[in-house]
Every structure is written in structure tokens, then in C-alpha cells.
């Protein structure tokens, strides 16, 4: 085939595509090209600016993995409930907030006893256990009030109830705890830093990432290896078929909410460990971030929730330096949320099933 024939073939193919496609296809292609150009120009400018050293970027990666693991823990609650009920628990962020405050009061009690400074590796698991128990209890209460009465009813009532409970939790906490920032006590040597080949890493980031990884691995083991996990997967696949083979669907749903609430409690404590303080308003902002991570990875997919959280955390940590810095913005890190939510919008436009959604669909097929 000569060059003329190849040219004619390509031209005919393009003409056929233009004939069959509609204006939406052209618009989506234009958006893809525009996004690619914006990203490439920003990356080129950010790299050539030389504002940050390699050590800075490694620090950004460490922080991104840390906050991303917190997002992943929150996202798991959304994705587990959606996998079972095909509904979103919009009160989940405030469950995390309540768990964080429960951990705060436990930490203050342990600090009064001198345990947080003398034995932080003993005190922190106790604080996490209190937060997990509180988060699980609050989440099970939400299931009982907002979801169980409507389990066999197709309506928006559960979502409306969950939103209402979210406001109840937030404003109830506001009345009980006030709106000022509340600081966690010091956990002894965990407040220091480590120096690795010139890279200074805050110990709280390392501790938070390690405990988050343990929680994520533990949840994966529960879902994959235990009878409860098998029941959860069965109900997620087909609730009616699971009931026919003897699985207690209601009990499984309750445990799903409890596990999601426990993970939210862990996320609340680890967030406070890294950022040192909490308010009654963190439930909304972090809840939205967790929901974005769940959508990003593919809601209903546990692996997708974990991946989505890490990707979102890394994007927020690296994006301002790599992308926004290239446009000469005066305070790029004030716009880190723009990158995170911008990624969410693009994923919803171009891959609405999420990063791992297609893999899950193929597995179920």
C-alpha cells in the first residue's frame, strides 16, 4: 500500500468518524485536549521554575501518602455502605468528627494520668480504640434511624434522613464542644522528627501512615478471610440471593455500618495526630474529601476507595508545586482543593465508574 492509499484510508476514517459522531463527542475531545494542554504547560513551568528541590518533592510525597491514607479510611465507609445498599451515607463525615472528639477526650484523660508522654505507643492504641468504638456506635445508630426503616422502600427518604442526622451531629457537637479549635495532647516522642539522608519527616506523619496502613490491611483481611466478610460480599452482589442461602442481611448491614464508622474514628484521630487540632466543622470538609476519594477510585470497590484516597492525597500535595507553581500563582497551596475537586470533576466526566470501576464490573460479569 503506497503513501497515497494510506492517506486516503486515514482521511476516509476521519470523515466516517465525523459523520457518525455527535457534537458532544467533539466537545469532550476538545475538553480532553484543553486539559492536557493546561496540565503540560503547568508541569513544564513548575519543573523549570526550580522553586522546590528534590527533597521538597519527597516531603510532599510523604505528606500526600499520609493525608491520602486518612482520605482512604473515610472513603471506605462511603464505599462499603454503597456496596451493600446502593446508597450514600451523607452523615459519615460527621461520624468521623464525633470519633475524633471521643479520641480527644480519651487522650486528655490519658494525658492527665501521664500516659501519653510516658508510653505513647500504649496511649495511642487506646485513643484509637475509643474513637473506633464511638464511630461504630454512632454509625450503627444512623443505620437504625435512617436506613433500616426504608430498607425495602425505593425512595430518597434514607438520604434525606442521613443529611438531617448529619446536621444533628454537627450542631449537637457545636453546642456541646463549642466552635473553637481543640488541640490533642502531646504524645511524647511522637512529636519529633526523623532525619533520613537530609530529609526531615515529622514522626506524626510516619505514625499516622503506619496505623492507617494497619487499619486498611486489617479491613482487607476481614472482608476477604472472615465469614462476616464473605457475607458482606454476598449481600453486595445480590441481597435477595444472600438471604435465600441463610445470610442474615440486616445483621450484615449493621456490621458494615459499624466497620465503616470504626474506620472513620481511626481517620479522625490520625488527622488530629498530623494537624494537632480539630473543630466540629472537620466532618463536612473531610467527609467531602472522603466521598471524592470513593468516587475517584470507583465507589463500591474497596480497593478503589484505598487507591482513590492515596491519589487524591498525592494530587493535593504535589499538584500546587508541580502544576500551579508553573503559572506563577502567588499562593498555590491555597488552591490545593481546586486540584482535588478538579480531578473529581474530570473523573466524573471522562470515567464516571472511577479508576477501578471497570475492573469490578468485569469481575462481576
Buried (B, 14 or more C-beta within 10 A) or exposed (E): EEEEEEEEEEEEEEEEEEEEEEEEEEEEEEEEEEBEEBBEEBBEBBBEEEEBEEEEBBBBBBBBBBBBBBBBBBBBBBBBBBBBBEBBBBBBBBBBBBBBBBBBBBBBBBBEEEBBBEBBEEBBEBBBBBBBBBBBBBBBBBBEBBBBEBEEEEEEEBBEBBBBBBEBBBEBBEEEBEEEEBBBBBBBEBBEEEEEEEBEBBBBBBBBBEBBBEBBEBBBEBBEEEEBBBBBBBBBEEBEEBBEEEBEBEEBBBBBBBBBBBBBBBBBBBBBBBBEEBBBBBBBEBBBBBBBBBBBBBBBBBBBBBBBBBBBBBBBBBBBBBBBBBEEBEEBEEBBBBBBBBBBEBBBEEEEBBBBBEBBEEEEE
